[in-house]
Amino acid sequence: MTNENGVRRLPNGSTGEIRIRISEFKGKTYVDIRKWYFSPPENSTPQEDADRPAEFFKPTTKGISLTPEQWENVVPEIKQILEAEVG
């Protein structure tokens, strides 16, 4: 699912997600891939938690930011690894 800010949100386990977005830092563009975890407010109910709004997720330290050039080099390598391993 992609939100209005262009962030792609992919489910990751029962309480997490992986977010992919394009970001800028010090005038440079990056592809940012990061794991996020669900952190509901203290007074929420399980029914409210089921919707899991984006604002209740927090980033983990697990992630990577690549320049577009690095991304272009990494993606074909990943495809080759998967083809060799999975066949």
N, C-alpha and C positions, 0 to 999 in steps of 0.2 A: 504494500500500500504506500502511495506517495502522498504526503500532505501538501498544504498550500505553499510551504517554503521550499519545496523540491526535495524534501528528505524522504528517502525510501526506508520504510520500517518493515523488517522481516522478523517473524517469530523465531525465538531461540529458547527452546525449553518451555516449561510451563509458566515461568515468571520473568522471562527476559526477552530481549529483542536485540537485533543488530540493526544499526542505523548507518546508512550510506548517504553522504551529502557532499556537495561541493562547497568549500570554504575558502576564505581569503585570510592571509596572515602576512603582515608587513609587505603588502602589495603583491604577494605571490598567491597563485591559485593552487589548491590541494584537493585531492579526493580523500575524504575522511571516512574510515570504516571503524566503527566502535561498538562494543557490547554495552548494553544498558540493562539495568535491573529495575524491577517494579518496587516502588517504595510508597505504599499507600499512606494517607494521613492517619494519625492515631485514632481518630474517632469515626473512621469509615466502616461501613458494613460489608460483608462478603458480597452482597448483591451489587453494591456500588463498585466494588473492586473488579467485578466481572467485566465491566466495560473497559477498564484500564486506560484511562485518558493519558495522552502523551505527557502531560505535565507531572504525572506521578512516577515517571521514570527518571533514574539518575544514571549518569555515565560511570562506567568502570574505568580502570586504568588500562584495560585490555583493548588495544586498538592500534591503528596505524594511519598516518597521513602521508600520501604520496603525491608528488607533482604529476601533472598529466603525462609527462615524458616517462617517469618511472612506472606509472600505471600501464602505459602502452607496452612497456618492456615486460612487466610482471604477468599480465593476463595471458599472453601466449605461452609463457613458461608454465603457468598453472594448468592450462589446457593440456600441454604435453605430459605433465606429470600425471594428471588424471587419466589420460589415454593409456599411458604405460602401466599404471597401477590397476585401473578398473578394466581397461581393454575395451 
